[in-house]
Amino acid sequence: MFRTTISKVLRPCLVQTTPVRAFSYTPTFLQAAATTPATSTQPAKPQETQPTTTKTEAKVIPNLLPLKYEQDLYATLSIHNRPYLITEGDEVTLPFRLKHGEIGDVLNFTNITTVGSRNYTYHVESGEISPEVLSVKGVVIDKTKKPMYVKEVTKRRNRHVKHHKVKHDLTVLRISELKLKI
Amino acid sequence: MTGISFIQQVSKSRNGVGAFIRPCKKVTLTFCNFGGSSKGMRDFLRLRLAKFTKEYPEIQFQVLQKPGFHPVLKGEYIGSEANVGKQICVKNWNIDVVENKLKLLVNSSGKQLKKPKQNVKSLNESVRGIWSPFHVDPAHRYKI
């Protein structure tokens, strides 16, 4: 019923009080080295160039071979500072209208915080997993809106009520690729 | 081929993973030659439709004259929305509004407007698995 992990790769888990998933341990050889605070960009438009690093020291990419051998991968993207945990083929609904992409356009995500599998996690705090290491692509499949609703704007002890019609925009992406390039 | 048991799987439609197919397949524009509410639509058909259709070669555009009725833009889509479609009445609106409404139809997936419950919809099982109390490291087990 449960997929049992092989005892060799079973790593110690840190029991946390709130979340359901308790394991958040990363073996030391997979922890990212100190990364430079490069200018990170938002989800790239189709003609996006790579972000430039301000410091001279090169980023150290740890050995990601164990991750390469894994079957299923997930990644945590950071889109406008909001995290989205995705796997390949997922539909991501963004709470805004994508100005620079029409439906059918491919987006290359650059701000990726985490990539992981069942047993291993590669996490970089500032979302700087290099695009040479991991490639995450999304296709814009829909630019739609939420159903209209009427918002009542009023203050306490004031009988005057303004009614505003609200119809927020949404953009739906499909993650077409989530691949380790190393 | 005896004894070979396989798990039958239904193909999962994931438009965009391999190739992306535009969900809108057909657009019908109806107009009235006499009515004033159709003026914007008539202008669009005369001035801008030819150029617009060239940008979307995969969509079938159909123009119908419907005397006595308001002008309507109708879109037909593929997939689960094939039977429903979308329609926008463009009565008394000018040429630019008609074009914008047409763009809305053409760039839509055909689905009904819905408030998303979750931001990420997935057909895949969870990568890290469901938590199990039996697979927690003994040092971190919940102690009664």
Boltz contact constraints between the chains, C-beta under 6 A:
constraints:
  - contact:
      token1: [A, 2]
      token2: [B, 132]
      max_distance: 6.0
  - contact:
      token1: [A, 3]
      token2: [B, 129]
      max_distance: 6.0
  - contact:
      token1: [A, 12]
      token2: [B, 137]
      max_distance: 6.0
  - contact:
      token1: [A, 13]
      token2: [B, 136]
      max_distance: 6.0
  - contact:
      token1: [A, 13]
      token2: [B, 137]
      max_distance: 6.0
  - contact:
      token1: [A, 13]
      token2: [B, 140]
      max_distance: 6.0
  - contact:
      token1: [A, 15]
      token2: [B, 140]
      max_distance: 6.0
  - contact:
      token1: [A, 20]
      token2: [B, 131]
      max_distance: 6.0
  - contact:
      token1: [A, 21]
      token2: [B, 131]
      max_distance: 6.0
  - contact:
      token1: [A, 22]
      token2: [B, 131]
      max_distance: 6.0
  - contact:
      token1: [A, 72]
      token2: [B, 127]
      max_distance: 6.0
  - contact:
      token1: [A, 74]
      token2: [B, 127]
      max_distance: 6.0
  - contact:
      token1: [A, 84]
      token2: [B, 120]
      max_distance: 6.0
  - contact:
      token1: [A, 86]
      token2: [B, 120]
      max_distance: 6.0
  - contact:
      token1: [A, 87]
      token2: [B, 122]
      max_distance: 6.0
  - contact:
      token1: [A, 87]
      token2: [B, 124]
      max_distance: 6.0
  - contact:
      token1: [A, 89]
      token2: [B, 14]
      max_distance: 6.0
  - contact:
      token1: [A, 89]
      token2: [B, 17]
      max_distance: 6.0
  - contact:
      token1: [A, 90]
      token2: [B, 120]
      max_distance: 6.0
  - contact:
      token1: [A, 90]
      token2: [B, 122]
      max_distance: 6.0
  - contact:
      token1: [A, 91]
      token2: [B, 121]
      max_distance: 6.0
  - contact:
      token1: [A, 92]
      token2: [B, 120]
      max_distance: 6.0
  - contact:
      token1: [A, 93]
      token2: [B, 116]
      max_distance: 6.0
  - contact:
      token1: [A, 93]
      token2: [B, 119]
      max_distance: 6.0
  - contact:
      token1: [A, 103]
      token2: [B, 107]
      max_distance: 6.0
  - contact:
      token1: [A, 104]
      token2: [B, 20]
      max_distance: 6.0
  - contact:
      token1: [A, 118]
      token2: [B, 128]
      max_distance: 6.0
  - contact:
      token1: [A, 139]
      token2: [B, 16]
      max_distance: 6.0
  - contact:
      token1: [A, 139]
      token2: [B, 20]
      max_distance: 6.0
  - contact:
      token1: [A, 141]
      token2: [B, 16]
      max_distance: 6.0
  - contact:
      token1: [A, 142]
      token2: [B, 109]
      max_distance: 6.0
  - contact:
      token1: [A, 143]
      token2: [B, 107]
      max_distance: 6.0
  - contact:
      token1: [A, 145]
      token2: [B, 113]
      max_distance: 6.0
  - contact:
      token1: [A, 146]
      token2: [B, 115]
      max_distance: 6.0
  - contact:
      token1: [A, 147]
      token2: [B, 113]
      max_distance: 6.0
  - contact:
      token1: [A, 174]
      token2: [B, 16]
      max_distance: 6.0
  - contact:
      token1: [A, 176]
      token2: [B, 16]
      max_distance: 6.0
  - contact:
      token1: [A, 176]
      token2: [B, 17]
      max_distance: 6.0
